[in-house]
Each structure stands twice: as C-alpha cells, then as structure tokens.
Amino acid sequence: MTNALAAKPQPAARGDYRAFRPITTRWMDNDAYGHVNNVVYYSWFDTVVNAYLIEHGALDVQHGQTIGLVVETHCNYFAPLEFPQTVEGGLRVASIGTSSVRYEVGLFGQGEPLTAARGHFVHVYVDRETRRPAPLPAKLLAVLETLR
C-alpha cells in the first residue's frame, strides 16, 4: 500500500509546459455541483492540441492525407474549475513514435501556478483513406519537436 501512496498523481507546474492557450468557460460547462463537468476537460485537451497543430500548419483537418486518431486518454483532477473562470491549457509532447504522439495537457485556473487537472492523450496518425498507421509527416515532426 505504501507504493500506491507514493505514486499518487500530483499537480504539474506551468514551467513543465511549452505552449499555452486561453480557454473561456461557458455557463453550460458547469454541472449540478457547481464546477466544470469532467467530460469538458477532454474537450479542452482536444482543443489545446488540435488548435496548436492547425495554427502551426501541422494539421489540415479538411484535406490532409494524414490524420490523428485518439487511442488513449487519461486525466487527473486536483482543483475545481468553474464558470466564469478563464482556463489556461498548457501543452507539451512526452513522446514521439513512428506514427504516434503522446500529448500532455495541463489545465490551469488563470494565473495559477499548478494544474487544476492534467492528463494526456495519444494520437496514432493514419492515412485518411485506409485508416492504417502512417509515418508522421515532416511538418508535423518539426512542430512536435518544439513542444518537447
């Protein structure tokens, strides 16, 4: 049991992330308990990652030959977030494979030093038509390297 306690997830610091995106909470994000519902966090993860890739020319959701499919997600929650709070999503890349990437996202209350939640998701990049794994495109690799 001692090992389980030692492995308890902890919040991460702002300095652990390479890029940030402000996220405006919405009234509908709150649940009956008065804080942002857990499913919203996963939507924010998706927004933080995909907006960064699109803005940096590494993802063309309409016409790109290679697309990323989420195959794994995880989130730990440390402090509540709530409407009308502004959230700041931090992004980094933990690992890059031949056709996969593990993105790590930290969600911070505006100006807070530690994550209110942090998690990851793994994209496997596939050919848009065949849905078979494909090597990461050079432009994507270049952008991912800036997030390590």
N, CA, C and O atoms as a DFTB+ gen file, in Angstrom:
592 C
 N C O
     1  1       0.822      -1.196       0.000
     2  2       0.000       0.000       0.000
     3  2       0.861       1.253       0.000
     4  3       0.448       2.273      -0.551
     5  1       2.024       1.210       0.589
     6  2       2.906       2.372       0.628
     7  2       3.307       2.802      -0.778
     8  3       3.350       4.000      -1.061
     9  1       3.602       1.851      -1.667
    10  2       3.972       2.188      -3.040
    11  2       2.833       2.888      -3.767
    12  3       3.074       3.797      -4.562
    13  1       1.600       2.477      -3.506
    14  2       0.449       3.111      -4.145
    15  2       0.342       4.568      -3.718
    16  3       0.026       5.431      -4.537
    17  1       0.600       4.850      -2.455
    18  2       0.541       6.228      -1.977
    19  2       1.674       7.057      -2.571
    20  3       1.477       8.231      -2.884
    21  1       2.829       6.479      -2.727
    22  2       3.972       7.192      -3.293
    23  2       3.724       7.566      -4.744
    24  3       4.261       8.568      -5.217
    25  1       2.934       6.797      -5.453
    26  2       2.668       7.042      -6.870
    27  2       1.472       7.969      -7.099
    28  3       1.061       8.174      -8.241
    29  1       0.915       8.524      -6.033
    30  2      -0.251       9.394      -6.170
    31  2       0.074      10.568      -7.101
    32  3       1.058      11.275      -6.883
    33  1      -0.746      10.777      -8.131
    34  2      -0.502      11.878      -9.077
    35  2      -0.498      13.228      -8.364
    36  3      -1.239      13.447      -7.406
    37  1       0.335      14.106      -8.845
    38  2       0.474      15.448      -8.285
    39  2       0.256      16.486      -9.383
    40  3       0.464      16.201     -10.563
    41  1      -0.161      17.686      -8.995
    42  2      -0.283      18.747      -9.998
    43  2       1.082      19.066     -10.606
    44  3       2.119      18.836      -9.984
    45  1       1.069      19.591     -11.813
    46  2       2.294      19.996     -12.504
    47  2       2.383      21.521     -12.501
    48  3       1.377      22.215     -12.356
    49  1       3.590      22.020     -12.662
    50  2       3.840      23.460     -12.688
    51  2       3.767      24.003     -14.113
    52  3       3.934      23.257     -15.078
    53  1       3.517      25.299     -14.235
    54  2       3.456      25.951     -15.541
    55  2       4.726      25.719     -16.356
    56  3       4.661      25.522     -17.570
    57  1       5.851      25.743     -15.706
    58  2       7.125      25.595     -16.394
    59  2       7.304      24.245     -17.063
    60  3       8.235      24.068     -17.848
    61  1       6.430      23.285     -16.768
    62  2       6.501      21.958     -17.379
    63  2       5.924      21.934     -18.795
    64  3       6.067      20.938     -19.505
    65  1       5.278      23.019     -19.207
    66  2       4.590      23.067     -20.499
    67  2       5.248      24.069     -21.433
    68  3       5.841      25.050     -20.983
    69  1       5.145      23.823     -22.732
    70  2       5.846      24.617     -23.743
    71  2       4.975      25.657     -24.437
    72  3       5.493      26.659     -24.930
    73  1       3.681      25.442     -24.486
    74  2       2.765      26.363     -25.170
    75  2       1.483      26.459     -24.357
    76  3       1.113      25.520     -23.652
    77  1       0.805      27.602     -24.458
    78  2      -0.412      27.834     -23.683
    79  2      -1.510      28.415     -24.561
    80  3      -1.251      29.131     -25.528
    81  1      -2.759      28.080     -24.188
    82  2      -3.939      28.578     -24.893
    83  2      -4.987      28.957     -23.861
    84  3      -5.320      28.144     -22.999
    85  1      -5.524      30.196     -23.931
    86  2      -6.627      30.551     -23.035
    87  2      -7.915      29.870     -23.490
    88  3      -8.169      29.727     -24.686
    89  1      -8.710      29.460     -22.532
    90  2      -9.991      28.808     -22.807
    91  2     -11.063      29.521     -21.984
    92  3     -10.942      29.647     -20.765
    93  1     -12.091      29.975     -22.648
    94  2     -13.195      30.633     -21.957
    95  2     -14.210      29.577     -21.535
    96  3     -14.719      28.833     -22.373
    97  1     -14.502      29.512     -20.256
    98  2     -15.542      28.584     -19.804
    99  2     -16.908      29.130     -20.220
   100  3     -17.068      30.322     -20.481
   101  1     -17.874      28.236     -20.275
   102  2     -19.235      28.596     -20.640
   103  2     -20.176      28.192     -19.496
   104  3     -19.859      27.299     -18.710
   105  1     -21.289      28.832     -19.417
   106  2     -22.288      28.504     -18.411
   107  2     -22.611      27.016     -18.428
   108  3     -22.729      26.387     -17.376
   109  1     -22.755      26.457     -19.625
   110  2     -23.145      25.057     -19.753
   111  2     -22.042      24.082     -19.335
   112  3     -22.307      22.887     -19.204
   113  1     -20.812      24.563     -19.121
   114  2     -19.718      23.682     -18.691
   115  2     -19.887      23.218     -17.247
   116  3     -19.427      22.136     -16.881
   117  1     -20.547      24.037     -16.426
   118  2     -20.762      23.664     -15.025
   119  2     -21.792      22.552     -14.912
   120  3     -22.737      22.474     -15.697
   121  1     -21.592      21.702     -13.930
   122  2     -22.575      20.654     -13.681
   123  2     -23.417      21.014     -12.452
   124  3     -23.310      22.126     -11.934
   125  1     -24.227      20.106     -11.996
   126  2     -25.125      20.358     -10.870
   127  2     -24.377      20.639      -9.573
   128  3     -24.956      21.178      -8.630
   129  1     -23.106      20.282      -9.516
   130  2     -22.292      20.500      -8.311
   131  2     -21.581      21.842      -8.325
   132  3     -20.862      22.168      -7.381
   133  1     -21.773      22.635      -9.392
   134  2     -21.224      23.979      -9.443
   135  2     -19.803      24.088      -9.953
   136  3     -19.169      25.131      -9.791
   137  1     -19.291      23.039     -10.564
   138  2     -17.951      23.107     -11.159
   139  2     -17.997      22.485     -12.560
   140  3     -18.974      21.832     -12.928
   141  1     -16.938      22.696     -13.327
   142  2     -16.889      22.166     -14.692
   143  2     -16.967      20.643     -14.640
   144  3     -16.250      20.001     -13.873
   145  1     -17.837      20.079     -15.456
   146  2     -18.019      18.635     -15.507
   147  2     -16.805      17.961     -16.135
   148  3     -16.160      18.528     -17.018
   149  1     -16.500      16.768     -15.685
   150  2     -15.295      16.063     -16.134
   151  2     -15.218      15.856     -17.647
   152  3     -14.117      15.861     -18.198
   153  1     -16.327      15.677     -18.327
   154  2     -16.258      15.435     -19.769
   155  2     -15.746      16.659     -20.527
   156  3     -15.188      16.519     -21.615
   157  1     -15.926      17.839     -19.974
   158  2     -15.485      19.068     -20.629
   159  2     -13.963      19.118     -20.711
   160  3     -13.409      19.656     -21.670
   161  1     -13.292      18.567     -19.719
   162  2     -11.829      18.591     -19.692
   163  2     -11.259      17.902     -20.928
   164  3     -10.277      18.376     -21.499
   165  1     -11.856      16.799     -21.344
   166  2     -11.369      16.084     -22.516
   167  2     -11.574      16.914     -23.791
   168  3     -10.748      16.857     -24.703
   169  1     -12.641      17.664     -23.859
   170  2     -12.863      18.560     -24.981
   171  2     -11.779      19.633     -25.006
   172  3     -11.281      19.986     -26.075
   173  1     -11.414      20.147     -23.848
   174  2     -10.346      21.146     -23.773
   175  2      -9.005      20.549     -24.200
   176  3      -8.227      21.218     -24.880
   177  1      -8.724      19.318     -23.818
   178  2      -7.487      18.663     -24.258
   179  2      -7.426      18.665     -25.785
   180  3      -6.420      19.048     -26.383
   181  1      -8.522      18.229     -26.397
   182  2      -8.609      18.169     -27.856
   183  2      -8.390      19.551     -28.469
   184  3      -7.663      19.687     -29.453
   185  1      -9.009      20.561     -27.896
   186  2      -8.889      21.932     -28.391
   187  2      -7.458      22.429     -28.288
   188  3      -6.938      23.008     -29.242
   189  1      -6.817      22.218     -27.162
   190  2      -5.446      22.695     -26.959
   191  2      -4.507      22.074     -27.992
   192  3      -3.720      22.783     -28.619
   193  1      -4.585      20.776     -28.170
   194  2      -3.687      20.085     -29.099
   195  2      -3.989      20.458     -30.543
   196  3      -3.095      20.899     -31.265
   197  1      -5.218      20.291     -30.970
   198  2      -5.543      20.479     -32.382
   199  2      -5.435      21.930     -32.827
   200  3      -5.018      22.191     -33.955
   201  1      -5.797      22.878     -31.977
   202  2      -5.647      24.291     -32.339
   203  2      -4.172      24.622     -32.549
   204  3      -3.821      25.341     -33.485
   205  1      -3.313      24.098     -31.681
   206  2      -1.884      24.353     -31.834
   207  2      -1.374      23.788     -33.166
   208  3      -0.660      24.468     -33.903
   209  1      -1.745      22.553     -33.462
   210  2      -1.280      21.931     -34.696
   211  2      -1.792      22.661     -35.940
   212  3      -1.045      22.849     -36.900
   213  1      -3.050      23.066     -35.925
   214  2      -3.628      23.793     -37.056
   215  2      -2.936      25.144     -37.222
   216  3      -2.548      25.512     -38.331
   217  1      -2.782      25.885     -36.118
   218  2      -2.172      27.218     -36.175
   219  2      -0.717      27.173     -36.651
   220  3      -0.218      28.152     -37.205
   221  1      -0.043      26.055     -36.440
   222  2       1.355      25.929     -36.835
   223  2       1.528      25.153     -38.148
   224  3       2.639      24.750     -38.492
   225  1       0.433      24.948     -38.870
   226  2       0.488      24.345     -40.201
   227  2       0.811      22.863     -40.214
   228  3       1.234      22.329     -41.239
   229  1       0.614      22.191     -39.082
   230  2       0.950      20.763     -38.993
   231  2      -0.259      19.857     -39.145
   232  3      -0.111      18.637     -39.198
   233  1      -1.455      20.433     -39.215
   234  2      -2.674      19.635     -39.331
   235  2      -3.655      20.346     -40.249
   236  3      -4.010      21.502     -40.021
   237  1      -4.083      19.652     -41.276
   238  2      -5.114      20.141     -42.195
   239  2      -6.290      19.182     -42.050
   240  3      -6.306      18.114     -42.662
   241  1      -7.268      19.562     -41.245
   242  2      -8.374      18.654     -40.942
   243  2      -9.277      18.387     -42.142
   244  3      -9.959      17.362     -42.184
   245  1      -9.290      19.283     -43.107
   246  2     -10.156      19.113     -44.273
   247  2      -9.510      18.308     -45.399
   248  3     -10.173      17.504     -46.054
   249  1      -8.190      18.532     -45.624
   250  2      -7.573      17.968     -46.818
   251  2      -6.292      17.186     -46.559
   252  3      -5.728      16.618     -47.495
   253  1      -5.826      17.140     -45.341
   254  2      -4.572      16.449     -45.059
   255  2      -4.658      14.952     -45.343
   256  3      -5.688      14.325     -45.097
   257  1      -3.582      14.390     -45.855
   258  2      -3.539      12.956     -46.161
   259  2      -3.450      12.126     -44.885
   260  3      -3.932      10.994     -44.837
   261  1      -2.819      12.706     -43.832
   262  2      -2.635      12.001     -42.572
   263  2      -3.467      12.679     -41.492
   264  3      -3.468      13.905     -41.378
   265  1      -4.173      11.880     -40.703
   266  2      -4.991      12.416     -39.612
   267  2      -4.660      11.662     -38.328
   268  3      -4.230      10.509     -38.363
   269  1      -4.866      12.334     -37.193
   270  2      -4.603      11.710     -35.905
   271  2      -5.875      11.173     -35.275
   272  3      -6.878      11.880     -35.179
   273  1      -5.828       9.921     -34.849
   274  2      -6.948       9.303     -34.139
   275  2      -6.534       9.083     -32.681
   276  3      -5.445       8.580     -32.406
   277  1      -7.403       9.459     -31.763
   278  2      -7.106       9.277     -30.347
   279  2      -7.300       7.803     -29.988
   280  3      -8.353       7.222     -30.251
   281  1      -6.271       7.208     -29.386
   282  2      -6.345       5.802     -28.986
   283  2      -6.231       5.621     -27.470
   284  3      -6.443       4.519     -26.963
   285  1      -5.898       6.690     -26.748
   286  2      -5.765       6.587     -25.289
   287  2      -5.922       7.967     -24.679
   288  3      -5.399       8.952     -25.200
   289  1      -6.651       8.032     -23.561
   290  2      -6.791       9.282     -22.822
   291  2      -6.711       9.005     -21.328
   292  3      -6.962       7.893     -20.864
   293  1      -6.353      10.057     -20.590
   294  2      -6.277       9.957     -19.131
   295  2      -6.308      11.366     -18.559
   296  3      -5.808      12.303     -19.181
   297  1      -6.896      11.516     -17.373
   298  2      -6.920      12.811     -16.705
   299  2      -6.935      12.616     -15.193
   300  3      -7.640      11.752     -14.671
   301  1      -6.141      13.439     -14.497
   302  2      -6.189      13.526     -13.037
   303  2      -6.681      14.922     -12.683
   304  3      -6.287      15.904     -13.312
   305  1      -7.536      15.006     -11.681
   306  2      -8.140      16.267     -11.259
   307  2      -7.605      16.645      -9.887
   308  3      -7.543      15.808      -8.986
   309  1      -7.214      17.918      -9.729
   310  2      -6.622      18.365      -8.470
   311  2      -7.393      19.498      -7.803
   312  3      -7.418      19.586      -6.576
   313  1      -8.021      20.366      -8.593
   314  2      -8.771      21.505      -8.053
   315  2      -9.920      21.811      -9.004
   316  3      -9.790      21.614     -10.212
   317  1     -11.034      22.285      -8.480
   318  2     -12.172      22.558      -9.359
   319  2     -11.946      23.792     -10.230
   320  3     -11.256      24.733      -9.837
   321  1     -12.536      23.767     -11.405
   322  2     -12.631      24.927     -12.287
   323  2     -14.113      25.201     -12.463
   324  3     -14.926      24.280     -12.393
   325  1     -14.476      26.467     -12.693
   326  2     -15.906      26.775     -12.808
   327  2     -16.143      28.018     -13.650
   328  3     -15.277      28.888     -13.753
   329  1     -17.325      28.092     -14.251
   330  2     -17.762      29.273     -14.970
   331  2     -17.952      30.392     -13.960
   332  3     -18.514      30.149     -12.892
   333  1     -17.506      31.607     -14.253
   334  2     -16.977      32.180     -15.484
   335  2     -15.444      32.284     -15.511
   336  3     -14.899      33.226     -16.087
   337  1     -14.785      31.368     -14.923
   338  2     -13.327      31.371     -14.850
   339  2     -12.688      31.170     -16.232
   340  3     -13.212      30.433     -17.067
   341  1     -11.563      31.828     -16.455
   342  2     -10.764      31.564     -17.650
   343  2      -9.759      30.469     -17.306
   344  3      -9.130      30.494     -16.249
   345  1      -9.623      29.524     -18.206
   346  2      -8.705      28.394     -18.031
   347  2      -7.558      28.584     -19.015
   348  3      -7.754      29.088     -20.120
   349  1      -6.374      28.180     -18.610
   350  2      -5.219      28.211     -19.499
   351  2      -4.734      26.787     -19.696
   352  3      -4.391      26.095     -18.738
   353  1      -4.709      26.351     -20.964
   354  2      -4.281      24.992     -21.285
   355  2      -2.827      24.984     -21.698
   356  3      -2.442      25.644     -22.663
   357  1      -2.015      24.232     -20.963
   358  2      -0.602      24.073     -21.296
   359  2      -0.403      22.796     -22.090
   360  3      -1.108      21.811     -21.873
   361  1       0.557      22.806     -23.015
   362  2       0.786      21.670     -23.902
   363  2       2.258      21.325     -23.960
   364  3       3.120      22.203     -23.986
   365  1       2.532      20.033     -23.981
   366  2       3.878      19.522     -24.232
   367  2       3.748      18.161     -24.900
   368  3       2.683      17.544     -24.874
   369  1       4.846      17.699     -25.499
   370  2       4.889      16.367     -26.101
   371  2       5.801      15.504     -25.252
   372  3       6.951      15.866     -25.000
   373  1       5.290      14.363     -24.812
   374  2       6.068      13.458     -23.962
   375  2       6.866      12.458     -24.774
   376  3       7.995      12.122     -24.417
   377  1       6.276      11.971     -25.882
   378  2       6.999      11.003     -26.701
   379  2       6.476      11.031     -28.131
   380  3       5.309      11.318     -28.399
   381  1       7.404      10.718     -29.037
   382  2       7.094      10.672     -30.462
   383  2       7.546       9.320     -30.989
   384  3       8.702       8.931     -30.824
   385  1       6.614       8.602     -31.632
   386  2       6.946       7.324     -32.258
   387  2       6.957       7.472     -33.763
   388  3       6.975       8.589     -34.281
   389  1       6.946       6.371     -34.459
   390  2       6.929       6.384     -35.919
   391  2       5.609       6.947     -36.454
   392  3       5.594       7.720     -37.411
   393  1       4.499       6.544     -35.817
   394  2       3.182       7.006     -36.254
   395  2       2.320       7.505     -35.090
   396  3       1.120       7.725     -35.259
   397  1       2.920       7.682     -33.923
   398  2       2.132       8.091     -32.757
   399  2       2.821       9.195     -31.962
   400  3       4.034       9.389     -32.039
   401  1       1.994       9.916     -31.190
   402  2       2.467      11.002     -30.341
   403  2       1.687      10.958     -29.039
   404  3       0.471      10.764     -29.033
   405  1       2.398      11.141     -27.939
   406  2       1.733      11.295     -26.638
   407  2       1.805      12.770     -26.257
   408  3       2.875      13.311     -25.976
   409  1       0.624      13.407     -26.256
   410  2       0.496      14.802     -25.852
   411  2       0.144      14.842     -24.374
   412  3      -0.641      14.023     -23.896
   413  1       0.719      15.789     -23.652
   414  2       0.349      16.006     -22.256
   415  2      -0.192      17.418     -22.133
   416  3       0.401      18.376     -22.631
   417  1      -1.328      17.528     -21.461
   418  2      -2.017      18.806     -21.325
   419  2      -2.246      19.096     -19.845
   420  3      -2.694      18.232     -19.091
   421  1      -1.934      20.314     -19.447
   422  2      -2.224      20.778     -18.099
   423  2      -3.249      21.891     -18.175
   424  3      -3.121      22.798     -18.998
   425  1      -4.259      21.835     -17.330
   426  2      -5.278      22.873     -17.285
   427  2      -5.105      23.672     -16.001
   428  3      -5.112      23.111     -14.906
   429  1      -4.951      24.976     -16.141
   430  2      -4.697      25.882     -15.029
   431  2      -5.828      26.886     -14.902
   432  3      -6.346      27.368     -15.909
   433  1      -6.218      27.206     -13.669
   434  2      -7.039      28.382     -13.477
   435  2      -6.167      29.570     -13.867
   436  3      -4.955      29.535     -13.655
   437  1      -6.761      30.624     -14.433
   438  2      -5.982      31.761     -14.918
   439  2      -5.018      32.263     -13.851
   440  3      -5.421      32.612     -12.742
   441  1      -3.734      32.292     -14.209
   442  2      -2.703      32.807     -13.314
   443  2      -2.233      31.854     -12.238
   444  3      -1.300      32.181     -11.505
   445  1      -2.841      30.690     -12.116
   446  2      -2.461      29.736     -11.071
   447  2      -1.145      29.046     -11.431
   448  3      -0.886      28.796     -12.608
   449  1      -0.315      28.737     -10.443
   450  2       0.989      28.130     -10.722
   451  2       0.951      26.623     -10.966
   452  3       1.863      26.074     -11.584
   453  1      -0.092      25.954     -10.489
   454  2      -0.183      24.496     -10.601
   455  2      -1.450      24.086     -11.346
   456  3      -2.448      24.807     -11.343
   457  1      -1.395      22.927     -11.979
   458  2      -2.541      22.438     -12.738
   459  2      -3.731      22.131     -11.832
   460  3      -3.581      21.580     -10.741
   461  1      -4.906      22.501     -12.312
   462  2      -6.146      22.063     -11.678
   463  2      -6.449      20.642     -12.146
   464  3      -7.092      19.862     -11.442
   465  1      -5.973      20.324     -13.350
   466  2      -6.088      18.980     -13.916
   467  2      -4.945      18.798     -14.904
   468  3      -4.472      19.750     -15.525
   469  1      -4.522      17.561     -15.028
   470  2      -3.509      17.276     -16.047
   471  2      -3.757      15.877     -16.580
   472  3      -4.229      14.989     -15.869
   473  1      -3.426      15.709     -17.842
   474  2      -3.655      14.411     -18.441
   475  2      -2.912      14.277     -19.746
   476  3      -2.039      15.079     -20.077
   477  1      -3.279      13.245     -20.480
   478  2      -2.629      13.010     -21.762
   479  2      -3.610      12.368     -22.723
   480  3      -4.640      11.817     -22.334
   481  1      -3.252      12.458     -23.975
   482  2      -3.871      11.575     -24.946
   483  2      -2.858      11.228     -26.013
   484  3      -1.923      11.978     -26.294
   485  1      -3.075      10.069     -26.594
   486  2      -2.187       9.543     -27.620
   487  2      -2.928       9.565     -28.950
   488  3      -4.033       9.038     -29.079
   489  1      -2.288      10.189     -29.931
   490  2      -2.766      10.148     -31.312
   491  2      -1.964       9.103     -32.057
   492  3      -0.739       9.060     -31.942
   493  1      -2.635       8.266     -32.814
   494  2      -1.974       7.452     -33.825
   495  2      -2.345       8.097     -35.151
   496  3      -3.523       8.271     -35.462
   497  1      -1.341       8.444     -35.918
   498  2      -1.570       9.083     -37.207
   499  2      -1.755       8.012     -38.266
   500  3      -0.978       7.064     -38.371
   501  1      -2.814       8.196     -39.049
   502  2      -3.204       7.203     -40.058
   503  2      -3.455       7.889     -41.394
   504  3      -3.692       9.095     -41.458
   505  1      -3.398       7.106     -42.443
   506  2      -3.792       7.566     -43.763
   507  2      -5.290       7.839     -43.743
   508  3      -6.072       7.004     -43.289
   509  1      -5.684       9.001     -44.233
   510  2      -7.107       9.396     -44.204
   511  2      -8.004       8.361     -44.874
   512  3      -9.100       8.100     -44.377
   513  1      -7.582       7.770     -45.970
   514  2      -8.407       6.832     -46.728
   515  2      -8.400       5.417     -46.151
   516  3      -9.459       4.823     -45.948
   517  1      -7.225       4.885     -45.889
   518  2      -7.122       3.485     -45.471
   519  2      -7.278       3.282     -43.970
   520  3      -7.570       2.177     -43.513
   521  1      -7.082       4.360     -43.201
   522  2      -7.104       4.312     -41.727
   523  2      -6.014       3.397     -41.158
   524  3      -6.132       2.912     -40.033
   525  1      -4.972       3.167     -41.926
   526  2      -3.821       2.386     -41.475
   527  2      -2.746       3.344     -40.980
   528  3      -2.605       4.437     -41.528
   529  1      -1.979       2.958     -39.948
   530  2      -0.925       3.833     -39.432
   531  2       0.003       4.323     -40.540
   532  3       0.358       3.582     -41.457
   533  1       0.382       5.584     -40.428
   534  2       1.259       6.215     -41.420
   535  2       2.381       6.949     -40.688
   536  3       2.177       7.429     -39.573
   537  1       3.541       7.042     -41.289
   538  2       4.630       7.798     -40.663
   539  2       4.226       9.256     -40.446
   540  3       3.473       9.824     -41.237
   541  1       4.726       9.846     -39.383
   542  2       4.424      11.244     -39.101
   543  2       5.012      12.119     -40.207
   544  3       6.183      11.968     -40.554
   545  1       4.213      13.034     -40.764
   546  2       4.724      13.932     -41.801
   547  2       5.835      14.839     -41.243
   548  3       5.861      15.148     -40.052
   549  1       6.744      15.254     -42.124
   550  2       7.896      16.070     -41.721
   551  2       7.467      17.358     -41.025
   552  3       8.061      17.733     -40.015
   553  1       6.451      18.039     -41.543
   554  2       5.987      19.295     -40.925
   555  2       5.476      19.044     -39.515
   556  3       5.761      19.819     -38.602
   557  1       4.730      17.975     -39.335
   558  2       4.224      17.616     -38.007
   559  2       5.393      17.345     -37.069
   560  3       5.413      17.851     -35.947
   561  1       6.354      16.562     -37.505
   562  2       7.522      16.262     -36.672
   563  2       8.240      17.534     -36.230
   564  3       8.638      17.652     -35.071
   565  1       8.404      18.472     -37.135
   566  2       9.078      19.721     -36.802
   567  2       8.315      20.491     -35.722
   568  3       8.920      21.025     -34.793
   569  1       7.006      20.545     -35.844
   570  2       6.179      21.238     -34.858
   571  2       6.215      20.502     -33.515
   572  3       6.309      21.136     -32.464
   573  1       6.141      19.179     -33.545
   574  2       6.166      18.392     -32.318
   575  2       7.458      18.610     -31.545
   576  3       7.443      18.665     -30.315
   577  1       8.558      18.732     -32.245
   578  2       9.856      18.935     -31.589
   579  2       9.883      20.210     -30.762
   580  3      10.591      20.277     -29.757
   581  1       9.121      21.227     -31.169
   582  2       9.085      22.478     -30.407
   583  2       8.334      22.324     -29.096
   584  3       8.431      23.180     -28.217
   585  1       7.589      21.240     -28.961
   586  2       6.773      21.014     -27.766
   587  2       7.415      20.037     -26.769
   588  3       6.822      19.733     -25.735
   589  1       8.600      19.556     -27.070
   590  2       9.275      18.618     -26.157
   591  2       9.864      19.350     -24.975
   592  3      10.469      18.727     -24.103
